[in-house]
Amino acid sequence: MPYFALFGLAGGFASAVLFMSALAGGPAGRIILYFLAPLPSFLAGLGWGAPSALVAALAASAGIGFVLGGIWPAFVFLVSQGLPIVILCHLALLNRPIGSGVPDEEDAGGAPPLDWYPVGRLLAAGAIIAGSLSVMSLFMLGGDLEQVRNALRELIEKVFAQDLASLRDKPLTGEEIDALARLGLLLLPAASATSWLAGFSLNLWLAGRITHASGRLVRPWPDLAAMTFPPGMVWGLVIAIAFTFLPGYPGLISSGFAGALLFAYVLMGLAIIHYVTRGRPQRPLILWGVYFLLLLFNSWMAALIALLAIAEPISPLRRWPPPGPPTQRPD
């Protein structure tokens, strides 16, 4: 058996085990295991190529389908976890020769220099995938808004009756559950898209670090702090936010894409802060302070950091000169 297939099978079954453990664990452990479930598949994809990630996706989907006893769970896992990992690993390892592709005279006989797929475009692709998955999850809950609202109502009743029962002195009233269901319907697309993108980004970074340390990562480690988004992405964010004011499904679908793109700009804002503080003696204090405030004032601080990235072209904190070829800088 080829090595890429062998490691793909191992990564896929490891992802399936983590995913099934997340379904059976407690609330805290469930979140951690769910977020780390894609990591073995990402390791296979970055270490042995996108074909290995595809084998991992098929193996994990088959394992989940076998344990849960149905084709539908396997299909959902394949679409929501397996195929996005294949796409992201393929893009991460995508490259082309620089210029004519002919090595310089002094490098005669060597491989031509390569231009690797930019990290900013990789993150943008992840945001589009995350927004699409939020739309898929929305339609899986029901064919109309009332069905989705009822599904959320049942979920809220289950969570507060089982997982969070010890945190309340008395059960929720019907009016309180209805209010939470209405609020959850408004927040669900953006929250789920943000969750997808956060999970993909975290696992892709972890897998990249591990494969780079082991020598299996074929591309040089990029300068993450110098990443830039494709031209026009900010207009995609503006349009998505504007369409969130539409009623019904169009507004909820737009909310999913707006949440993913906004979170991508939060990551870009953090990259800008890392970039402009390089070489400054106050850098550790600034970075610790930013992350502490982000943890303490989650939503407000995230919005400010995203605005920093959106306004970079006219901001005094813009990264200048424009970033050049990828370097080996750690951040």
C-alpha positions, 0 to 999 in steps of 0.5 A: 500500500502506498505511504500516502494511502496508509497515513491517510487511513490512519489519519481518517480513523483517528479523526473518526475516533475523536469525532465519535468521542466528542459525541459521547463526552461531557460538555467541556471535553466535547468542545475540545475533541470536536475542534481537534477531530480534523487534526489527524486528517490535516496532518495526513494532507499536509504531510503526504499531500491532498490524495492522503487527505482524500483517503482520510476523508473517505476512511473517517466518513466510512468509520462514522457511517459504520458506527452510527449505522447509516449513510447520512451521517457518513455523507454529512461528515464527508461534506462538512469535514472531509472535503473541506480538509482536502480542499484546504490541504490542496491549496496549502500545497499549491505552487507554481514556478516563479517567472519562466520556471528556469533556474538561475545560472548559479543554481543550474541543475537545481529546482526552479524557485516556487511561488506558493499559494498565499496564506491570505487567499487560503484563509479567504477560501476557508471563510467561503467554505465556512459560510457555505457550511453554515448555510448547509447546517441551517437547511439541515435543521428545517426547510422553513424558518418555523422548522428551524425555530422548533429544532432550536427550541428542542435543542435548548430544552435538551441542553438546559434540562440535561447539560446545564440543569445544575446551573439553574434553580428552576426550569426555563419557562416556555416564554424564555425558551421561545425568546432564546430560540428566536435569538439563537435563530438570528445568531446561528448562521454567523456563530456556526460559520465562525466556529467552522473557520476557527476550527479549520484555521486552528487545525491547519496551523497546528498540522502545519507546525507539526509537519514543519517540525518533522520535516514533512511540510514541503512548502516553506513556513510562510510569514503569517503576519504579512498575509494579505487578502485578495482584492475586493474581499472587503466588498464581499464583507460589506455586501454580506453585512448589508444583505443580513438586513433582508428578511427570512432565509436570505438574511440568515444566509448572508449572516453566515458569510458575514460572520465567516468573513468578519472572523477572517478580518479579526485574524488579519487584524491580529496579524497586523498587530504582530507585524507592526510590533516586531522589533519593539521592546514593548512587543510581549506586553502589547501582544499579551494585552491584546489577547487578554482584552480579546478574551475579556471583551470578546465581541467588542474587542474582536470588532475593533481588531477587524476594523483595524484590518479593514481600515489598514490602507488608510491606517497609520498601522499599515504594513509598509513596505508591502510584504515580499516573498514568504520568510521563515519568521515564526509569526 
